[in-house]
Amino acid sequence: MGEAAIPESPRIPVHFPVVPSVRTLSPSEKRELVQRVVQSQTFASSQALRAFLLYVTEHTVSSASERIKEQRIGCEVLGRKPDYDPATDNIVRVRAHELRQRLDKYFSTEGALEPVVVSIPKGTYVPAFAERPAASQSPPARLGKRGRLWYWLPWVLSASLAGVVLFLAISSRKIQSASRVQPPPVAMHDFWSQFFHESGQEMMAIAADSSFALWQDMAGQELSLADYLSRKYLQIATGNPKLRELVARRSTSPADLALTLRLAEVARIFGGKLNSQYARNVDIRELRRTNVVLIGSRRSNPWVELFERHMNFVLTRDPRSGAPLFENRKPKAGERATYAIPGIFDADGTEQNEFQSYAMIAIIPNLAATQTAILVEGLNMQATEAAGEIVTNPERLQALLRHIGHTEGKPVPPFEALIKLTSVPGGYTDAQAIAFRYPAQP
């Protein structure tokens, strides 16, 4: 909307009143607000800032704000090593400054009609959710007869603009409310409705244990699910306090956090609930009785091991280079036996360049064959992000289902799809399926 041309009045400042919020946001509404922020164009070019905001938001709404510390953010969000020194490496403070600037930009442009504003107050990394403050008003100055018209005109225009803002805000809320009762897009219904047969049905999302994967890298170990459940890593790390401290920490990747929030929105759309769990807190009995989404590879989410026996595309590692790769157990004509990326990112700066990466999406029966499981895996964080967005974005999911030959209007059967993408600093481009399997296919 263009601004009205208002004749200049040297003595009367013009203030546009803003419609305030009428209630405090619930935890789920705070998550929804932050999702709108991180999915905006303002944040499109910076995965690090999106991850930063999602991380501090999730800890805040989960009543775990005491865990929001500079050291933890550096390690768990920005990829610093556990023993890095914040006193000499100010990466968190730099990113926090950038995040504050992006938030200010979003709420003054794309989010100008948001009645509640998110900010990161200086001196802390804990996000604040507050009503958009009403602008202060200066007392009217005395004007002559000639100046009275210009005195009232700005206020009339201000009141009109306030009415427009209020109308748009109410209309937006009505549209949003209406969208909640409208049926989901066909692709989303075909893919996700089998998870929510009844109102209020629960779906579990298991985020990866990034600390466990990093511990294996540093210790030169390859542990199994049995080792994970028996906490064998604690025994191995007895002689190395730093390794023991590393594996004792609980951290996951920004891509996992972002996907978990999107899965919560999917559950809401279908009238269900999301039970978000960390890999270390899961009991095998839960995998037998509920629908589940497993995020990450066997190395960071050992529960994936239970499902790999009957799968064709399996995420593993090159035993010589340590590079992550997808093994294609039964290649078809034109397919490769392995799909890999470079092994070490931090040392050679590969993550700062464009390169080809891969992800895998699979629907398979759960352990008891009574419910459904979805696997979302990537060879790097950008690949996991791409796979997660494909299964939660209607347009991208529709493109995937068309590629694998799915018939619209029917539940999506078990399948595996290998996704190729271009990994770029802070994100990805050109994600597309290049191979797929149905269980009956050799």
C-alpha positions in Angstrom: 0.0 0.0 0.0 1.5 3.4 -1.0 1.8 6.2 1.6 -0.7 9.1 1.3 0.9 12.4 0.4 0.6 14.6 3.5 1.5 18.2 3.4 4.4 19.0 5.7 3.5 20.4 9.1 6.5 21.7 11.0 4.9 21.6 14.5 2.6 18.5 14.4 4.3 15.1 14.2 2.3 12.3 12.5 2.1 9.0 14.4 0.3 5.9 12.9 -1.3 4.0 15.6 -0.8 0.2 15.6 -3.4 -2.4 16.5 -2.1 -4.2 19.7 -2.4 -7.9 20.5 -5.4 -8.8 22.7 -3.9 -11.8 24.4 -0.7 -13.6 25.3 0.5 -16.2 22.8 0.4 -19.9 23.8 3.5 -22.0 23.2 2.1 -23.4 20.0 1.2 -19.9 18.7 4.7 -18.7 19.5 6.1 -21.6 17.5 3.7 -20.7 14.6 4.8 -17.1 14.7 8.5 -18.0 14.6 7.8 -20.4 11.7 6.3 -17.5 9.8 9.4 -15.5 10.6 12.0 -18.1 9.5 10.0 -19.0 6.3 10.0 -15.3 5.2 12.1 -13.8 2.5 13.9 -11.8 5.1 15.4 -15.0 6.5 15.6 -17.0 3.3 19.3 -16.5 2.7 20.6 -17.5 6.2 20.1 -20.9 7.5 22.3 -20.1 10.5 20.0 -17.3 11.7 16.9 -19.5 11.1 18.5 -22.3 13.2 19.6 -19.8 15.9 16.0 -18.4 16.2 14.4 -21.9 16.2 16.8 -23.2 18.8 16.3 -20.4 21.3 12.5 -20.4 20.7 12.1 -24.1 21.3 14.1 -23.9 24.5 12.0 -20.9 25.6 8.6 -22.3 24.9 9.7 -25.7 26.4 10.6 -23.9 29.7 14.2 -24.7 29.2 15.5 -21.2 28.8 18.3 -21.8 31.3 20.0 -23.9 28.6 20.2 -20.9 26.3 23.9 -20.1 26.9 26.5 -18.7 24.5 28.7 -21.9 24.8 25.7 -24.2 23.9 24.6 -22.1 21.0 28.1 -22.1 19.6 28.3 -25.9 19.8 24.8 -27.0 19.2 23.7 -24.5 16.5 26.8 -22.9 14.9 29.0 -26.0 14.7 31.8 -25.0 17.0 33.7 -27.7 18.8 32.7 -28.4 22.5 36.0 -26.9 23.8 35.8 -23.6 21.9 36.3 -20.5 23.9 33.5 -17.8 23.6 36.0 -15.2 25.0 38.1 -15.5 21.9 35.5 -16.6 19.3 32.6 -14.2 19.3 30.6 -16.1 16.6 27.4 -16.3 18.8 27.5 -12.5 19.6 28.0 -11.7 15.9 25.1 -13.9 14.9 22.9 -12.6 17.6 23.5 -9.0 16.4 22.6 -10.1 12.8 19.5 -11.9 14.2 18.3 -8.8 15.9 18.7 -6.8 12.7 16.8 -9.4 10.7 14.0 -9.5 13.2 13.7 -5.7 13.1 13.6 -5.8 9.3 11.0 -8.6 9.2 8.6 -6.9 11.7 8.9 -3.6 9.8 8.3 -5.1 6.4 6.8 -8.6 5.8 5.6 -8.9 9.4 4.3 -5.4 9.7 0.8 -6.7 10.5 1.9 -9.1 13.2 0.4 -7.9 16.4 3.1 -9.7 18.5 6.8 -8.9 17.9 9.7 -11.3 18.5 13.0 -9.8 19.7 16.3 -10.9 21.2 16.9 -8.3 23.9 20.5 -7.2 24.3 22.4 -8.9 27.0 20.5 -12.2 26.6 19.8 -14.8 23.9 16.3 -15.6 25.2 13.6 -14.4 22.8 10.9 -12.1 24.0 7.3 -12.1 22.7 5.6 -8.7 23.2 2.7 -6.8 21.8 3.7 -4.3 19.2 4.1 -1.1 21.1 1.7 1.8 20.3 3.5 4.9 19.1 3.6 7.8 21.5 1.7 10.9 20.7 2.8 14.5 21.2 0.3 17.0 22.6 -1.4 19.2 20.0 0.2 22.6 19.4 -1.9 25.8 19.0 -2.6 26.7 15.4 -4.1 29.6 13.7 -7.3 29.3 11.6 -5.2 28.6 8.5 -3.3 25.7 10.1 -6.3 23.8 11.6 -6.9 21.9 8.3 -3.3 20.6 8.3 -3.6 19.8 12.0 -6.6 17.5 11.6 -5.7 16.0 8.3 -2.9 13.8 9.5 -5.0 12.5 12.4 -7.9 11.7 10.1 -5.5 9.9 7.8 -4.0 8.1 10.7 -7.4 6.9 12.0 -8.2 5.7 8.5 -5.0 3.8 8.2 -5.6 2.3 11.7 -9.0 1.1 10.4 -7.3 -0.4 7.4 -4.7 -2.2 9.6 -7.4 -3.5 11.9 -9.5 -4.7 8.9 -6.5 -6.5 7.4 -5.5 -8.0 10.7 -9.1 -9.3 11.3 -9.3 -10.5 7.7 -6.0 -12.3 8.0 -7.2 -14.0 11.2 -10.4 -15.0 9.5 -8.6 -16.4 6.5 -6.2 -18.2 8.8 -9.1 -19.7 10.9 -10.9 -20.7 7.7 -7.8 -22.4 6.4 -7.7 -24.5 9.5 -11.0 -26.2 8.7 -10.4 -26.5 5.0 -9.2 -30.0 3.9 -5.4 -30.2 3.3 -4.0 -30.4 -0.3 -4.4 -33.8 -2.0 -0.7 -34.6 -1.8 -0.6 -33.9 1.9 -3.8 -35.9 2.5 -2.5 -38.9 0.6 0.8 -38.8 2.4 -0.1 -37.9 6.0 -3.7 -38.9 6.6 -2.6 -42.5 7.3 -0.9 -41.1 10.4 -4.0 -39.6 11.8 -7.0 -42.0 11.5 -8.6 -40.4 14.5 -8.9 -36.9 16.0 -6.2 -36.3 18.5 -4.0 -39.2 17.3 -0.4 -38.9 18.2 2.6 -39.0 15.9 6.2 -39.2 17.3 9.1 -37.4 15.8 12.6 -38.5 16.9 15.3 -36.0 16.4 18.9 -37.1 15.9 21.5 -37.3 18.7 24.2 -35.1 17.1 26.5 -35.4 20.1 26.6 -39.2 19.6 27.6 -38.8 15.9 30.3 -36.3 16.7 31.6 -38.5 19.5 32.0 -41.4 17.1 33.9 -39.2 14.7 36.3 -38.0 17.4 36.7 -41.4 19.0 37.1 -43.3 15.7 34.3 -45.7 16.8 31.3 -47.1 14.9 28.7 -48.1 17.5 25.5 -50.0 17.0 22.0 -49.5 18.5 22.8 -52.1 21.1 25.9 -50.1 22.1 23.8 -46.9 22.2 21.1 -48.4 24.5 23.7 -49.9 26.8 25.6 -46.5 27.0 28.8 -48.2 25.9 30.1 -44.8 24.8 30.4 -43.8 28.4 32.6 -46.7 29.2 34.8 -46.1 26.2 35.2 -42.4 27.1 36.2 -43.1 30.7 39.8 -42.2 30.1 39.0 -39.0 28.1 37.1 -36.4 30.1 36.5 -34.2 27.0 35.0 -37.1 25.1 32.8 -38.0 28.0 31.6 -34.5 28.4 30.9 -34.3 24.7 28.7 -37.4 24.6 27.0 -36.5 27.8 25.6 -33.4 26.1 22.3 -33.6 24.3 22.2 -31.7 21.0 20.6 -32.0 17.6 21.0 -30.2 14.3 19.1 -27.0 13.2 17.6 -29.0 10.3 16.1 -31.4 12.8 14.6 -28.6 14.9 13.1 -26.9 11.8 11.6 -30.2 10.6 10.1 -30.9 14.1 8.3 -27.6 14.1 6.9 -28.2 10.6 5.8 -31.7 11.7 3.9 -30.1 14.6 2.0 -27.9 12.0 1.2 -31.0 9.9 -0.2 -32.7 13.0 -2.3 -29.7 13.8 -3.7 -29.6 10.3 -4.9 -33.2 10.6 -6.3 -32.7 14.1 -3.5 -34.8 15.7 -0.7 -34.2 18.1 3.1 -34.4 17.8 5.2 -36.1 20.4 8.7 -34.7 19.9 11.4 -36.8 21.3 15.2 -36.8 21.4 16.8 -40.1 20.3 18.3 -40.8 23.7 14.9 -40.7 25.4 13.1 -43.2 23.2 11.9 -46.6 24.3 11.7 -49.4 21.7 8.1 -50.2 22.8 7.0 -46.7 21.6 8.3 -47.6 18.1 5.9 -50.6 18.1 2.7 -48.9 19.1 2.8 -45.5 17.3 3.4 -43.8 14.0 6.9 -42.3 14.0 9.2 -40.0 11.9 12.9 -40.7 12.3 15.2 -37.8 11.4 18.8 -38.5 10.6 21.0 -41.5 9.8 21.9 -44.5 11.9 25.0 -42.8 13.0 23.1 -39.9 14.7 19.8 -41.7 15.2 20.6 -45.3 15.9 16.9 -46.3 15.9 17.1 -46.2 12.1 19.1 -49.5 12.3 15.9 -51.4 13.1 14.4 -50.5 9.7 17.4 -50.9 7.4 17.3 -54.6 6.9 14.6 -54.5 4.1 15.7 -51.1 2.6 17.5 -50.5 -0.7 19.0 -47.0 0.0 21.0 -47.1 3.2 23.1 -44.3 4.6 26.5 -45.5 5.6 30.2 -44.3 5.4 33.2 -44.9 3.2 35.5 -47.0 5.5 38.6 -45.4 4.0 37.7 -41.7 3.8 34.9 -41.5 6.3 32.7 -39.8 3.7 29.0 -40.2 4.3 27.2 -42.0 1.4 24.0 -43.8 0.4 24.6 -47.4 -0.6 22.4 -48.5 -3.4 22.1 -52.2 -2.6 20.5 -53.3 -5.9 21.4 -50.7 -8.6 19.2 -50.6 -11.7 20.3 -49.6 -15.1 21.8 -46.1 -15.1 22.1 -46.0 -11.3 25.3 -45.8 -9.3 26.2 -48.2 -6.5 26.9 -45.3 -4.1 26.1 -41.7 -3.8 28.5 -39.7 -1.7 29.8 -36.3 -0.7 33.2 -35.2 0.6 34.0 -36.5 4.0 35.3 -33.6 6.1 33.7 -30.2 5.9 35.2 -28.0 8.7 38.8 -28.9 7.7 38.7 -28.1 4.0 35.9 -25.5 3.9 33.7 -27.7 1.7 30.5 -26.4 3.4 31.3 -22.9 2.1 31.1 -24.1 -1.6 28.4 -25.5 -3.8 28.4 -29.3 -4.2 26.1 -32.1 -5.0 24.4 -33.9 -2.1 21.8 -36.5 -1.5 18.9 -37.3 0.8 16.5 -40.2 1.2 12.8 -40.3 2.1 11.0 -43.5 3.0 7.6 -44.7 4.2 7.8 -48.1 5.8 5.8 -50.2 8.3 6.7 -49.7 11.9 8.3 -52.5 14.0 5.0 -54.2 14.7 3.7 -53.6 11.2 0.6 -52.0 12.7 1.5 -48.4 12.2 3.7 -46.4 9.8 7.2 -45.0 10.0 8.9 -42.3 7.9 12.6 -41.9 7.5 14.2 -38.6 6.6 17.9 -38.7 6.0 20.5 -36.5 4.4 24.3 -36.7 3.8 24.6 -33.2 5.3 22.4 -30.7 7.1 21.2 -29.1 3.9 20.2 -32.4 2.5 18.2 -33.3 5.6 16.5 -29.9 5.4 15.6 -30.5 1.7 14.0 -33.9 2.5 12.1 -32.4 5.5 10.7 -29.6 3.4 9.7 -32.0 0.6 7.5 -34.1 2.9 5.9 -31.0 4.6 5.5 -28.7 1.6 2.4 -29.4 -0.5 3.9 -28.4 -3.9 7.2 -30.2 -3.4 5.4 -33.3 -2.0 3.1 -33.3 -5.0 6.1 -33.2 -7.4 7.7 -36.1 -5.6 4.6 -38.3 -5.6 4.1 -37.6 -9.3 7.7 -38.7 -10.0 7.2 -42.0 -8.2 3.9 -42.6 -10.1 1.5 -42.2 -7.2 -2.2 -42.1 -8.1 -3.9 -39.0 -6.5 -6.6 -39.7 -3.9 -5.1 -42.9 -2.6 -2.9 -43.4 0.5 0.8 -43.3 -0.4 2.1 -46.9 -0.1 5.5 -47.8 1.4 8.4 -46.5 -0.9 12.0 -45.2 -0.8 13.1 -42.2 -2.8 16.6 -40.9 -3.3 16.8 -37.1 -3.7 19.6 -35.2 -5.4 20.2 -31.5 -4.6 22.8 -28.8 -4.8 24.1 -27.9 -1.3 25.0 -24.2 -1.0 26.2 -22.2 2.1 23.1 -21.8 4.3 20.7 -23.8 2.2 20.1 -25.9 -1.0 18.6 -25.7 -4.5 17.4 -28.0 -7.2 16.1 -30.9 -5.1 14.6 -33.7 -7.2 14.1 -37.4 -6.9 16.5 -39.4 -9.1 15.6 -43.0 -8.0 12.9 -44.8 -6.1 11.8 -48.2 -5.0 8.6 -49.9 -3.9 9.0 -52.9 -1.6 7.8 -55.3 -4.2 10.5 -54.2 -6.7 13.8 -56.0 -6.8 
